[in-house]
């Protein structure tokens, strides 16, 4: 799954991806969370995508974010799936 944050895309050259899966138990129930971190080797921000699947539900909860690992402020106007 590719995603973008403003001008930064998880499919851009220089991003290295890692994933982890964790058990969750929150107000929506129990399930599993997949977190994908796309860390730049070129000094760009780290992109974060979280997908939550619940045991007794037929939906997915998606969350996304950005870790500003640069020395400059970043203004976000959109965070969207990439095509």
Backbone as numpy.savetxt, mean C-alpha at the origin, in Angstrom:
# Nx Ny Nz CAx CAy CAz Cx Cy Cz
-0.85 -6.40 -8.20 -1.69 -5.24 -8.20 -0.79 -4.01 -8.20
-1.01 -3.15 -9.15 -0.25 -1.91 -9.24 -1.10 -0.76 -8.68
-0.44 0.22 -8.09 -1.15 1.39 -7.58 -0.25 2.59 -7.68
-0.85 3.76 -7.60 -0.07 4.99 -7.72 -0.50 6.01 -6.69
0.41 6.90 -6.41 0.17 8.00 -5.49 0.70 9.25 -6.18
-0.20 10.04 -6.75 0.25 11.20 -7.50 1.15 10.76 -8.63
2.35 11.27 -8.68 3.29 10.93 -9.75 4.05 9.64 -9.50
3.92 9.04 -8.32 4.68 7.83 -7.96 3.83 6.59 -8.23
4.40 5.63 -8.98 3.69 4.39 -9.32 4.49 3.20 -8.82
3.80 2.22 -8.27 4.47 1.03 -7.75 5.19 0.25 -8.84
4.84 0.51 -10.10 5.47 -0.19 -11.22 6.67 0.57 -11.78
6.99 1.74 -11.23 8.14 2.50 -11.70 9.44 1.74 -11.43
10.41 1.94 -12.31 11.73 1.32 -12.11 12.33 1.81 -10.79
12.99 0.92 -10.10 13.65 1.30 -8.85 12.86 0.97 -7.59
11.63 0.47 -7.74 10.88 0.06 -6.55 11.10 -1.42 -6.28
11.37 -1.74 -5.03 11.53 -3.12 -4.58 10.35 -3.43 -3.67
9.68 -4.53 -3.94 8.44 -4.85 -3.24 8.66 -5.94 -2.20
7.99 -5.77 -1.07 7.99 -6.81 -0.04 6.56 -6.95 0.46
6.26 -8.12 0.99 4.90 -8.38 1.48 4.95 -9.13 2.79
3.92 -8.89 3.60 3.77 -9.67 4.83 2.29 -9.91 5.06
2.00 -11.01 5.68 0.62 -11.39 6.00 0.52 -11.50 7.52
-0.57 -10.96 8.06 -0.78 -11.00 9.51 -2.24 -11.30 9.82
-2.47 -11.95 10.94 -3.84 -12.16 11.43 -4.36 -10.83 11.96
-5.65 -10.60 11.76 -6.29 -9.39 12.29 -7.55 -9.77 13.04
-7.93 -8.94 13.97 -9.16 -9.09 14.73 -9.58 -7.69 15.14
-10.56 -7.13 14.44 -11.00 -5.76 14.73 -12.52 -5.69 14.74
-13.07 -4.51 14.66 -14.53 -4.32 14.75 -15.30 -4.98 13.61
-14.62 -5.31 12.51 -15.27 -5.99 11.38 -15.16 -7.50 11.48
-14.35 -8.00 12.39 -14.22 -9.44 12.58 -12.78 -9.89 12.50
-12.63 -11.20 12.34 -11.30 -11.81 12.22 -10.99 -12.07 10.76
-9.69 -12.04 10.46 -9.29 -12.31 9.08 -7.79 -12.20 8.93
-7.37 -11.85 7.72 -5.95 -11.73 7.40 -5.72 -10.42 6.66
-4.54 -9.84 6.90 -4.15 -8.60 6.23 -2.87 -8.84 5.44
-2.90 -8.46 4.17 -1.72 -8.48 3.31 -1.22 -7.04 3.18
0.03 -6.79 3.56 0.63 -5.47 3.42 1.76 -5.56 2.41
1.67 -4.74 1.38 2.71 -4.67 0.34 3.39 -3.32 0.46
4.70 -3.34 0.63 5.51 -2.12 0.71 6.39 -2.06 -0.53
6.33 -0.95 -1.23 7.15 -0.72 -2.41 8.16 0.36 -2.04
9.40 -0.08 -1.78 10.45 0.83 -1.33 11.33 1.20 -2.51
11.62 2.49 -2.63 12.40 2.99 -3.74 13.90 2.87 -3.49
14.62 2.50 -4.52 16.08 2.50 -4.46 16.64 3.80 -5.04
15.73 4.71 -5.43 16.13 5.96 -6.07 15.75 7.19 -5.25
15.51 7.01 -3.96 15.22 8.14 -3.09 13.80 8.66 -3.16
12.88 7.88 -3.73 11.47 8.27 -3.80 10.73 7.74 -2.57
9.51 8.21 -2.32 8.75 7.74 -1.16 8.43 6.25 -1.24
8.21 5.64 -0.09 7.77 4.25 -0.01 6.25 4.22 -0.13
5.75 3.37 -1.03 4.31 3.20 -1.23 3.83 2.00 -0.42
2.64 2.11 0.17 2.11 1.05 1.03 0.68 0.73 0.59
0.40 -0.58 0.45 -0.95 -1.04 0.12 -1.32 -2.12 1.13
-2.52 -1.99 1.73 -3.01 -2.98 2.69 -4.35 -3.53 2.19
-4.45 -4.85 2.19 -5.69 -5.53 1.80 -6.12 -6.41 2.96
-7.36 -6.24 3.40 -7.88 -7.04 4.51 -9.03 -7.93 4.02
-8.92 -9.21 4.35 -9.95 -10.19 4.03 -10.49 -10.74 5.33
-11.81 -10.71 5.49 -12.43 -11.15 6.74 -13.08 -12.52 6.56
-12.97 -13.35 7.59 -13.44 -14.73 7.53 -14.92 -14.86 7.20
-15.75 -14.05 7.78 -17.19 -14.19 7.62 -17.79 -13.11 6.72
-17.00 -12.53 5.83 -17.49 -11.43 4.99 -17.16 -11.68 3.53
-17.92 -11.02 2.66 -17.72 -11.18 1.22 -17.13 -9.91 0.60
-16.39 -9.15 1.39 -15.79 -7.92 0.88 -14.33 -7.83 1.29
-13.62 -6.91 0.65 -12.22 -6.63 0.95 -12.12 -5.19 1.40
-11.32 -4.92 2.41 -11.04 -3.56 2.84 -9.65 -3.20 2.33
-9.58 -2.14 1.53 -8.31 -1.70 0.95 -7.87 -0.40 1.61
-6.60 -0.31 1.87 -6.03 0.92 2.40 -4.70 1.17 1.72
-4.36 2.42 1.57 -3.09 2.75 0.93 -2.46 3.94 1.65
-1.18 4.06 1.47 -0.48 5.14 2.12 0.88 5.38 1.51
1.57 6.31 2.08 2.88 6.72 1.59 3.74 7.06 2.78
4.96 6.55 2.81 5.94 6.94 3.82 6.91 7.89 3.14
6.91 9.12 3.56 7.79 10.10 2.93 9.21 9.90 3.46
9.99 9.18 2.69 11.38 8.89 3.05 12.33 9.86 2.35
11.78 10.92 1.78 12.59 11.94 1.12 12.86 13.07 2.10
13.66 14.03 1.68 13.93 15.19 2.54 13.09 16.39 2.12
12.05 16.15 1.28 11.18 17.23 0.81 9.73 16.91 1.15
8.91 17.95 1.37 7.49 17.71 1.61 6.82 17.19 0.34
5.81 16.36 0.51 5.05 15.82 -0.62 3.58 16.16 -0.41
2.94 16.68 -1.43 1.51 16.97 -1.37 0.77 15.92 -2.19
-0.14 15.19 -1.54 -0.91 14.16 -2.22 -2.25 14.71 -2.66
-2.59 14.47 -3.91 -3.90 14.86 -4.41 -4.74 13.66 -4.77
-4.08 12.51 -5.02 -4.82 11.30 -5.40 -3.99 10.07 -5.09
-4.67 9.01 -4.74 -4.07 7.70 -4.56 -4.99 6.74 -5.26
-4.56 6.17 -6.38 -5.46 5.39 -7.22 -4.84 4.07 -7.66
-5.69 3.11 -8.06 -5.16 1.91 -8.70 -4.49 2.32 -10.02
-3.41 1.66 -10.38 -2.74 1.95 -11.66 -3.21 0.92 -12.69
-3.24 1.34 -13.91 -3.66 0.42 -14.98 -2.49 -0.14 -15.70
